[in-house]
Amino acid sequence: MAQYLLSVYMVDGQEAYPSEEEMQQAFKDVDVFNAKLQADGVWVFAGGLHPADVATVVDGTGTEVLLTDGPFGEAKEHIGGFWIVDVPDLDAALRLAAEGSKACRGTVEVRPFQDDPAA
């Protein structure tokens, strides 16, 4: 089994849902998807994030810690939420990403976690 990060992307200035009803339906659909992941035994963790403009960037690489407001990346696309799943292979992760994308009505990026060299 391998763990994958399924990241949901949001675009600055673009409404995620065209209506309140569509948003509520998406939330319900994501709840159903989350329950499926848990029932199938592939769920590790998931969460939604506040908008990127409330982020704080911490740089502790110098002699003093530097804190700055806002997202680290100068991009209009930011992670809005994610799932971490433990599945047999990339194909399984891609199938789940397609289901998650449909449920949340957003684009999902799939990335594997690095292997643990101690394992």
C-alpha positions as CSV (number, residue, x, y, z in Angstrom):
1,M,0.0,0.0,0.0
2,A,1.1,3.6,-0.7
3,Q,-0.1,6.9,0.6
4,Y,-1.2,9.6,-1.8
5,L,-2.2,13.2,-1.3
6,L,-5.3,14.2,-3.2
7,S,-5.3,18.0,-3.2
8,V,-8.4,20.1,-4.1
9,Y,-7.5,23.3,-5.9
10,M,-9.4,26.6,-5.7
11,V,-8.9,29.6,-7.9
12,D,-8.7,33.1,-6.4
13,G,-11.7,35.2,-7.3
14,Q,-13.6,32.3,-8.8
15,E,-16.7,31.2,-6.9
16,A,-16.4,27.5,-6.0
17,Y,-20.2,27.0,-6.3
18,P,-22.8,28.8,-8.4
19,S,-25.4,28.7,-5.7
20,E,-26.0,28.0,-2.0
21,E,-27.9,24.9,-3.0
22,E,-25.0,23.6,-5.1
23,M,-22.6,24.2,-2.2
24,Q,-24.8,22.3,0.2
25,Q,-25.1,19.4,-2.2
26,A,-21.3,19.4,-2.7
27,F,-20.8,19.2,1.0
28,K,-23.3,16.3,1.2
29,D,-21.5,14.5,-1.7
30,V,-18.1,15.0,0.0
31,D,-19.5,13.5,3.2
32,V,-20.7,10.5,1.2
33,F,-17.3,10.2,-0.5
34,N,-15.5,10.4,2.9
35,A,-17.7,7.7,4.4
36,K,-16.9,5.5,1.4
37,L,-13.2,6.0,1.9
38,Q,-13.5,5.1,5.5
39,A,-15.7,2.0,4.8
40,D,-13.2,0.9,2.2
41,G,-10.3,1.2,4.7
42,V,-8.3,3.6,2.6
43,W,-9.0,6.8,4.6
44,V,-6.0,8.3,6.4
45,F,-7.0,11.9,6.9
46,A,-8.9,14.7,5.1
47,G,-9.6,18.4,5.7
48,G,-10.8,21.6,4.2
49,L,-8.8,24.7,4.5
50,H,-9.6,28.4,5.0
51,P,-8.7,30.7,2.0
52,A,-5.0,31.2,1.3
53,D,-5.1,34.9,2.2
54,V,-5.4,34.0,5.9
55,A,-2.2,31.9,5.7
56,T,1.0,32.9,7.6
57,V,4.3,32.0,6.1
58,V,7.1,31.0,8.6
59,D,10.7,31.2,7.6
60,G,13.0,29.9,10.3
61,T,16.0,29.4,8.0
62,G,17.9,32.5,9.1
63,T,19.1,33.8,12.4
64,E,15.6,35.1,13.2
65,V,12.2,33.7,12.4
66,L,10.4,35.8,9.7
67,L,6.6,35.8,9.6
68,T,4.7,37.1,6.6
69,D,1.0,37.3,5.9
70,G,-0.6,35.5,3.0
71,P,0.2,32.5,1.0
72,F,3.8,31.5,0.2
73,G,3.2,31.0,-3.5
74,E,2.4,34.0,-5.8
75,A,-0.3,32.1,-7.6
76,K,-4.0,32.4,-8.1
77,E,-4.5,28.7,-7.5
78,H,-4.3,27.4,-3.9
79,I,-5.1,24.2,-2.1
80,G,-8.6,24.4,-0.7
81,G,-8.7,20.9,0.9
82,F,-7.2,17.5,0.7
83,W,-7.5,13.8,1.3
84,I,-4.7,11.4,2.3
85,V,-5.5,7.9,1.2
86,D,-3.6,4.6,1.5
87,V,-4.2,2.5,-1.6
88,P,-2.4,-0.2,-3.6
89,D,-1.2,1.9,-6.5
90,L,-1.5,5.1,-8.5
91,D,-4.4,3.8,-10.6
92,A,-6.4,3.3,-7.4
93,A,-5.5,6.9,-6.2
94,L,-6.5,8.3,-9.6
95,R,-9.9,6.6,-9.5
96,L,-10.5,8.0,-6.0
97,A,-9.4,11.5,-7.2
98,A,-11.9,11.3,-10.0
99,E,-14.7,10.5,-7.4
100,G,-13.5,13.2,-5.1
101,S,-13.3,15.7,-7.9
102,K,-16.9,15.0,-8.8
103,A,-18.1,15.2,-5.2
104,C,-16.4,18.5,-4.3
105,R,-16.7,20.0,-7.8
106,G,-13.1,20.9,-7.9
107,T,-9.8,19.9,-9.6
108,V,-7.8,17.3,-7.7
109,E,-4.0,16.8,-8.0
110,V,-2.6,13.4,-7.0
111,R,0.8,13.1,-5.5
112,P,2.5,10.1,-3.8
113,F,4.2,10.5,-0.5
114,Q,7.9,9.6,-0.5
115,D,8.8,6.1,0.6
116,D,10.1,5.8,4.2
117,P,13.7,4.8,3.8
118,A,13.6,3.1,7.2
119,A,10.8,0.8,6.2
